[in-house]
C-alpha cells in the first residue's frame, strides 16, 4: 500500500470519528399524551450518534427496532441515540412527571470515505467492504 493511500485512510478515519460528533436537539413541544403532534424527526448517520436534551427528567426509554438504533440515558436530561443499521425506527421517551415524547429515528448510510476525502478511489482500492 503506497503512502498516499495510507494518508487518505488515516484522514478518512480521523474525519469519520470527528465528523460523527453529537448534535444536540432540544425538545420544543410541550409534554403531553404521546399524540401525533409530539413526534420529532431525528436523522442519525450509521455508526454515528445524536444527543437529545430533554426539558424534563427521563424515567425510561424504548426503541422499537434495536438493530437500527440504540438509545442510552446519559443523564436525567440527556439521551444519546446511536445509529446501528440503516432504516427507520421509533424511540419513546417517558418522563418522570407525566407524559413523554416520541422520536422517529432515521438512520442513513452516513458519508462515504471517498466523499469526506473529496476524491474518488478506484474500485479495487475502495475502503468499503474490507
ABEGO torsion letter per residue (X at the ends): XBAAAAAAAAAAAAAAAAAABBBBBBBABBBBAGBAAABBBBBBBBGBBBBBBBABBBABBBBABAAABBBBBABAABBBBBBABBEBBBBBBBBABBEEBBBBBBBBAEBBAAAAAGBBBBAAABABGX
